[in-house]
Amino acid sequence: MASTSDIRNGLCIKFNHDIYKIIEFLHVKPGKGPAFVRTKLKSLTNGKVLDNTFSAGHKIDVVRVETQTYQFLYPEGNDFHFMNIESFEQITLNRNVLDAPDLLKEGENVMIQINTETDLPLSVDMAASVVLEVTYTEPGLKGNTATNATKPATVETGASINVPLFINEGDKIKIDTASGKYMERV
């Protein structure tokens, strides 16, 4: 058992008969009344995000997790296959467990959190950004850059990203995995 003072980003807790990961939290101490903690929780079983408020000192059930490095092998329909880089055992995860499955390139390393009690994978943490090659985009029009104009581009994993007009086919771009947005040309 832990209290609300132990809440931090990435903590996994049992709440409403499900396991949730804390995405963000804010400790609020109003001028009048008791303090409380506003949290944004993501269900690790179905991916739904909900907002919840815990009163200060509220007891929460923490789920013990172990983080291991896995390598992404290949997608198969809605399933994604990963291999543990130390023991070489393979696991299969559903698409909805991943935060940004469209940005996952074969051979890329990810961190998978595993519940130590049940040995079931809970969530997949990708790198903060990925570098992917643009496979298709329309040519940008000269003189059409009065504002920050963007155009759609398809990257090597099949994801569609909005990029600035100067990006061409074959360019490598850095993409933020949390928001799925273009960061810079590499």
SEMAR-749959 format. One record per residue (C-alpha): z, x, y; residue number from 1; residue in one letter. Coordinates in steps of 0.05 Angstrom, whole numbers, padded with zeros to 5 digits, m for minus. Each point is the difference from the previous one (the first is absolute). Layout:
BEGIN
r pz = Z&px = X&py = Y&k = NUM&r = A
...
//
This chain:
BEGIN
r pz = 00000&px = 00000&py = 00000&k = 1&r = M
r pz = m00017&px = 00024&py = 00070&k = 2&r = A
r pz = 00009&px = m00031&py = 00068&k = 3&r = S
r pz = m00049&px = m00012&py = 00057&k = 4&r = T
r pz = 00018&px = 00068&py = 00031&k = 5&r = S
r pz = m00036&px = 00033&py = m00059&k = 6&r = D
r pz = m00066&px = m00036&py = 00015&k = 7&r = I
r pz = m00058&px = 00047&py = 00013&k = 8&r = R
r pz = m00076&px = m00003&py = m00005&k = 9&r = N
r pz = m00025&px = 00005&py = m00071&k = 10&r = G
r pz = 00066&px = m00023&py = m00032&k = 11&r = L
r pz = m00010&px = m00046&py = m00060&k = 12&r = C
r pz = 00049&px = m00058&py = m00007&k = 13&r = I
r pz = 00011&px = m00062&py = m00044&k = 14&r = K
r pz = m00005&px = m00063&py = 00042&k = 15&r = F
r pz = m00013&px = m00072&py = m00021&k = 16&r = N
r pz = m00010&px = 00019&py = m00073&k = 17&r = H
r pz = m00056&px = 00049&py = 00018&k = 18&r = D
r pz = m00007&px = 00073&py = 00019&k = 19&r = I
r pz = m00018&px = 00014&py = 00072&k = 20&r = Y
r pz = m00017&px = 00064&py = 00039&k = 21&r = K
r pz = 00024&px = 00004&py = 00072&k = 22&r = I
r pz = m00061&px = 00012&py = 00044&k = 23&r = I
r pz = 00037&px = 00001&py = 00066&k = 24&r = E
r pz = 00068&px = m00018&py = 00027&k = 25&r = F
r pz = 00036&px = m00008&py = 00067&k = 26&r = L
r pz = 00075&px = 00000&py = 00010&k = 27&r = H
r pz = 00016&px = m00050&py = 00056&k = 28&r = V
r pz = 00066&px = m00004&py = 00036&k = 29&r = K
r pz = m00003&px = m00057&py = 00049&k = 30&r = P
r pz = 00049&px = m00005&py = 00059&k = 31&r = G
r pz = 00030&px = m00062&py = m00030&k = 32&r = K
r pz = 00011&px = m00011&py = m00074&k = 33&r = G
r pz = 00000&px = 00045&py = m00061&k = 34&r = P
r pz = m00052&px = 00055&py = m00013&k = 35&r = A
r pz = m00056&px = m00011&py = m00050&k = 36&r = F
r pz = m00059&px = 00036&py = m00032&k = 37&r = V
r pz = m00070&px = m00028&py = 00004&k = 38&r = R
r pz = m00044&px = 00023&py = m00058&k = 39&r = T
r pz = m00071&px = m00007&py = m00023&k = 40&r = K
r pz = m00001&px = m00001&py = m00076&k = 41&r = L
r pz = m00061&px = 00009&py = m00046&k = 42&r = K
r pz = 00005&px = m00029&py = m00070&k = 43&r = S
r pz = m00019&px = 00053&py = m00052&k = 44&r = L
r pz = m00020&px = m00052&py = m00051&k = 45&r = T
r pz = m00050&px = m00042&py = 00040&k = 46&r = N
r pz = m00009&px = 00038&py = 00066&k = 47&r = G
r pz = 00024&px = m00055&py = 00046&k = 48&r = K
r pz = 00035&px = 00021&py = 00065&k = 49&r = V
r pz = 00058&px = m00039&py = 00028&k = 50&r = L
r pz = 00049&px = 00007&py = 00058&k = 51&r = D
r pz = 00074&px = m00004&py = m00014&k = 52&r = N
r pz = 00063&px = 00009&py = 00041&k = 53&r = T
r pz = 00063&px = 00029&py = m00031&k = 54&r = F
r pz = 00067&px = m00007&py = 00036&k = 55&r = S
r pz = 00035&px = 00067&py = 00012&k = 56&r = A
r pz = 00041&px = 00022&py = m00060&k = 57&r = G
r pz = m00039&px = m00044&py = m00048&k = 58&r = H
r pz = m00001&px = 00029&py = m00071&k = 59&r = K
r pz = m00069&px = 00015&py = m00030&k = 60&r = I
r pz = m00020&px = 00021&py = m00070&k = 61&r = D
r pz = m00038&px = 00066&py = 00001&k = 62&r = V
r pz = m00051&px = 00014&py = m00055&k = 63&r = V
r pz = 00000&px = 00072&py = m00023&k = 64&r = R
r pz = m00071&px = 00027&py = 00003&k = 65&r = V
r pz = m00030&px = 00066&py = m00021&k = 66&r = E
r pz = m00062&px = 00027&py = 00035&k = 67&r = T
r pz = m00053&px = 00036&py = m00041&k = 68&r = Q
r pz = m00067&px = 00029&py = 00017&k = 69&r = T
r pz = m00060&px = m00032&py = m00033&k = 70&r = Y
r pz = m00075&px = 00013&py = 00005&k = 71&r = Q
r pz = m00047&px = m00059&py = 00009&k = 72&r = F
r pz = m00052&px = 00001&py = m00056&k = 73&r = L
r pz = m00046&px = m00061&py = 00006&k = 74&r = Y
r pz = m00002&px = m00074&py = 00017&k = 75&r = P
r pz = m00016&px = m00053&py = m00053&k = 76&r = E
r pz = m00008&px = m00070&py = 00029&k = 77&r = G
r pz = 00067&px = m00016&py = 00033&k = 78&r = N
r pz = 00036&px = 00055&py = m00038&k = 79&r = D
r pz = 00009&px = 00072&py = 00024&k = 80&r = F
r pz = 00014&px = 00057&py = m00049&k = 81&r = H
r pz = 00047&px = 00057&py = 00018&k = 82&r = F
r pz = 00023&px = 00063&py = m00037&k = 83&r = M
r pz = 00067&px = 00035&py = 00009&k = 84&r = N
r pz = m00017&px = 00071&py = 00020&k = 85&r = I
r pz = 00060&px = 00029&py = m00037&k = 86&r = E
r pz = 00002&px = m00038&py = m00066&k = 87&r = S
r pz = m00074&px = m00023&py = 00000&k = 88&r = F
r pz = 00021&px = m00071&py = m00021&k = 89&r = E
r pz = m00045&px = m00055&py = 00028&k = 90&r = Q
r pz = 00020&px = m00066&py = 00031&k = 91&r = I
r pz = m00040&px = m00060&py = 00025&k = 92&r = T
r pz = 00019&px = m00037&py = 00063&k = 93&r = L
r pz = m00027&px = m00064&py = 00030&k = 94&r = N
r pz = m00038&px = 00001&py = 00066&k = 95&r = R
r pz = 00053&px = m00040&py = 00038&k = 96&r = N
r pz = 00054&px = 00055&py = m00011&k = 97&r = V
r pz = m00041&px = 00048&py = 00043&k = 98&r = L
r pz = 00003&px = m00002&py = 00076&k = 99&r = D
r pz = m00071&px = 00023&py = 00012&k = 100&r = A
r pz = m00040&px = m00001&py = m00065&k = 101&r = P
r pz = m00067&px = 00004&py = 00035&k = 102&r = D
r pz = 00018&px = 00069&py = 00029&k = 103&r = L
r pz = 00020&px = 00031&py = m00067&k = 104&r = L
r pz = m00048&px = 00055&py = m00023&k = 105&r = K
r pz = m00004&px = 00024&py = m00072&k = 106&r = E
r pz = 00042&px = 00063&py = m00011&k = 107&r = G
r pz = 00047&px = m00014&py = 00058&k = 108&r = E
r pz = 00075&px = 00011&py = m00009&k = 109&r = N
r pz = 00048&px = m00057&py = 00016&k = 110&r = V
r pz = 00075&px = m00009&py = m00005&k = 111&r = M
r pz = 00021&px = m00058&py = m00047&k = 112&r = I
r pz = 00071&px = m00027&py = 00004&k = 113&r = Q
r pz = 00027&px = m00019&py = m00069&k = 114&r = I
r pz = 00061&px = m00044&py = m00013&k = 115&r = N
r pz = 00049&px = 00044&py = m00040&k = 116&r = T
r pz = 00032&px = m00059&py = m00036&k = 117&r = E
r pz = m00064&px = m00032&py = m00027&k = 118&r = T
r pz = m00049&px = 00059&py = 00005&k = 119&r = D
r pz = m00050&px = m00046&py = 00035&k = 120&r = L
r pz = m00042&px = 00024&py = 00059&k = 121&r = P
r pz = 00020&px = m00034&py = 00066&k = 122&r = L
r pz = m00045&px = 00026&py = 00055&k = 123&r = S
r pz = m00053&px = 00052&py = 00016&k = 124&r = V
r pz = 00005&px = 00043&py = 00062&k = 125&r = D
r pz = m00064&px = 00032&py = 00023&k = 126&r = M
r pz = m00008&px = 00057&py = 00049&k = 127&r = A
r pz = 00005&px = m00018&py = 00074&k = 128&r = A
r pz = m00075&px = 00011&py = 00008&k = 129&r = S
r pz = m00061&px = 00012&py = m00043&k = 130&r = V
r pz = m00065&px = 00037&py = 00014&k = 131&r = V
r pz = m00061&px = m00039&py = m00025&k = 132&r = L
r pz = m00075&px = 00008&py = 00009&k = 133&r = E
r pz = m00041&px = m00054&py = 00034&k = 134&r = V
r pz = m00054&px = m00024&py = m00048&k = 135&r = T
r pz = m00032&px = m00053&py = 00044&k = 136&r = Y
r pz = 00001&px = m00019&py = 00073&k = 137&r = T
r pz = m00050&px = m00026&py = 00051&k = 138&r = E
r pz = m00025&px = 00051&py = 00050&k = 139&r = P
r pz = 00037&px = m00003&py = 00067&k = 140&r = G
r pz = m00040&px = m00020&py = 00062&k = 141&r = L
r pz = m00001&px = 00051&py = 00057&k = 142&r = K
r pz = 00028&px = m00025&py = 00066&k = 143&r = G
r pz = 00041&px = m00055&py = m00033&k = 144&r = N
r pz = 00066&px = 00036&py = 00010&k = 145&r = T
r pz = 00029&px = m00030&py = 00063&k = 146&r = A
r pz = 00061&px = m00023&py = m00040&k = 147&r = T
r pz = 00030&px = 00023&py = m00066&k = 148&r = N
r pz = m00055&px = m00032&py = m00041&k = 149&r = A
r pz = 00005&px = 00002&py = m00075&k = 150&r = T
r pz = m00046&px = m00015&py = m00058&k = 151&r = K
r pz = 00014&px = m00014&py = m00074&k = 152&r = P
r pz = m00007&px = 00058&py = m00049&k = 153&r = A
r pz = 00006&px = 00002&py = m00076&k = 154&r = T
r pz = 00037&px = 00060&py = m00029&k = 155&r = V
r pz = m00007&px = 00031&py = m00069&k = 156&r = E
r pz = 00053&px = m00045&py = m00031&k = 157&r = T
r pz = m00037&px = m00063&py = 00022&k = 158&r = G
r pz = 00049&px = m00019&py = 00056&k = 159&r = A
r pz = m00028&px = m00023&py = 00067&k = 160&r = S
r pz = 00031&px = 00033&py = 00062&k = 161&r = I
r pz = m00016&px = m00009&py = 00074&k = 162&r = N
r pz = m00020&px = 00067&py = 00029&k = 163&r = V
r pz = m00024&px = 00025&py = 00069&k = 164&r = P
r pz = m00075&px = 00000&py = 00013&k = 165&r = L
r pz = m00008&px = 00075&py = m00007&k = 166&r = F
r pz = 00018&px = 00000&py = m00074&k = 167&r = I
r pz = m00061&px = 00008&py = m00046&k = 168&r = N
r pz = m00013&px = m00003&py = m00075&k = 169&r = E
r pz = 00028&px = 00062&py = m00036&k = 170&r = G
r pz = 00056&px = 00012&py = 00051&k = 171&r = D
r pz = 00070&px = 00008&py = m00027&k = 172&r = K
r pz = 00052&px = m00042&py = 00036&k = 173&r = I
r pz = 00076&px = m00004&py = m00003&k = 174&r = K
r pz = 00028&px = m00070&py = m00012&k = 175&r = I
r pz = 00072&px = m00023&py = 00009&k = 176&r = D
r pz = 00021&px = m00031&py = m00067&k = 177&r = T
r pz = 00054&px = m00045&py = 00030&k = 178&r = A
r pz = m00047&px = m00036&py = 00048&k = 179&r = S
r pz = m00067&px = 00015&py = m00031&k = 180&r = G
r pz = m00027&px = 00024&py = 00068&k = 181&r = K
r pz = m00044&px = 00059&py = 00020&k = 182&r = Y
r pz = 00040&px = 00059&py = 00027&k = 183&r = M
r pz = m00049&px = 00057&py = 00013&k = 184&r = E
r pz = m00062&px = 00036&py = m00025&k = 185&r = R
r pz = 00014&px = 00060&py = m00044&k = 186&r = V
//
